[in-house]
Amino acid sequence: MSQQVYEVRAERDGGWWVLTVPEVPGAFSQARRLDQAPEMITDAIALVLGVPETSFSVTVIPVVDEDVRRELAEADRLHAQAREIEEAAAGTRRRAVAALRQQGLTVRDIAKVTGVSFQRVAQLLADRIRTN
């Protein structure tokens, strides 16, 4: 049996986060910091519903300005794009290192040519062997 999960809205008001639970009218609380919100609102929900605090869980959803939300979404998109580019670059570097090795270069020479440490070259060669 799955446990009930309540979504908690956390809205900033002065120096406090005001916590409300649309599914549980009358359950509200406040916290100075978001990391305190789950504990604070769990107490309120349990009190209003008359159930043990361990019988449900909460997900706190901070409500922030739409401009900030858009900036965060853009940052997430760029971060994902950067990961993809980094993965592509790593694959390209592995292929280049393997090609240099096939041409007879030593690990230390490959390191000089590619600008990475000889230890990293050894790792790249080992990765190349494992992925083939």
C-alpha positions in Angstrom: 0.0 0.0 0.0 1.4 3.4 -0.9 1.6 6.2 1.6 -0.4 9.4 1.0 1.8 12.3 -0.2 0.6 15.8 0.4 1.8 18.7 -1.7 2.7 21.7 0.4 2.8 25.2 -1.0 5.5 27.4 0.5 5.2 31.1 -0.1 7.5 33.7 1.2 6.0 36.4 3.5 8.5 38.7 5.1 11.1 36.5 6.9 8.9 33.4 6.9 7.8 30.7 4.5 4.0 30.3 4.9 3.0 26.6 4.4 -0.4 25.5 3.2 -1.8 22.2 2.1 -4.7 22.6 -0.4 -5.8 19.0 0.2 -6.1 19.5 4.0 -8.1 22.7 4.8 -6.9 24.1 8.1 -3.5 22.6 7.9 -1.0 25.5 7.8 2.2 26.5 9.4 5.3 28.6 8.9 9.1 28.1 8.9 12.1 30.4 8.7 13.9 28.1 6.2 12.6 25.7 3.6 14.6 22.8 5.2 12.4 23.2 8.3 9.1 23.2 6.3 8.5 19.4 6.1 8.7 19.0 9.9 6.6 22.0 10.6 3.8 21.2 8.2 3.8 17.4 9.1 2.9 18.4 12.6 0.0 20.5 11.4 -1.4 17.9 9.0 -1.2 15.2 11.6 -3.0 17.4 14.1 -5.8 18.5 11.7 -6.4 14.9 10.4 -5.9 13.2 13.7 -3.4 10.7 12.2 0.2 9.7 13.1 2.9 11.8 11.5 4.4 8.6 10.0 1.2 7.8 8.1 1.9 10.2 5.3 4.7 12.2 3.7 4.9 15.7 2.2 6.4 17.4 -0.8 7.2 21.0 -0.3 6.8 23.2 -3.4 8.3 26.6 -3.1 6.3 29.3 -4.9 8.7 31.8 -6.5 8.3 34.6 -9.0 7.6 33.6 -12.6 10.8 35.4 -13.8 12.9 33.4 -11.4 11.1 30.1 -12.3 11.9 30.8 -16.0 15.6 31.5 -15.2 15.8 28.3 -13.2 14.3 26.3 -16.1 16.8 27.9 -18.5 19.6 27.1 -16.2 18.4 23.4 -16.1 18.2 23.3 -19.9 21.7 24.8 -20.3 23.1 22.4 -17.7 21.6 19.4 -19.6 23.0 20.8 -22.8 26.4 21.2 -21.3 26.4 17.5 -20.0 25.5 16.3 -23.5 28.4 18.4 -25.0 30.8 17.2 -22.4 29.8 13.6 -23.1 30.4 14.1 -26.8 33.7 15.8 -26.1 34.8 12.9 -23.9 33.9 10.4 -26.6 35.9 12.4 -29.2 38.9 12.6 -26.9 38.8 8.8 -26.3 38.8 8.2 -30.0 41.7 10.6 -30.6 43.7 9.0 -27.7 43.0 5.6 -29.2 44.1 6.7 -32.6 47.3 8.2 -31.2 48.0 4.9 -29.4 47.4 3.0 -32.6 50.0 5.2 -34.3 52.5 4.0 -31.7 52.7 7.0 -29.3 53.5 6.3 -25.7 51.0 7.2 -23.0 53.2 10.1 -21.9 53.5 11.4 -25.5 49.7 11.2 -25.9 49.4 13.1 -22.7 51.6 15.9 -24.1 49.7 16.0 -27.4 46.3 16.1 -25.8 47.1 18.3 -22.8 45.9 15.9 -20.2 47.8 13.9 -17.6 49.3 10.5 -18.5 47.1 9.0 -15.8 44.0 10.4 -17.6 45.3 9.0 -20.9 45.6 5.6 -19.3 42.0 5.9 -18.0 40.8 6.9 -21.5 42.5 4.0 -23.1 41.0 1.6 -20.5 37.6 3.1 -21.0 37.9 2.7 -24.7 38.8 -1.0 -24.3 35.8 -1.5 -21.9 33.3 0.2 -24.3 34.4 -1.7 -27.4 
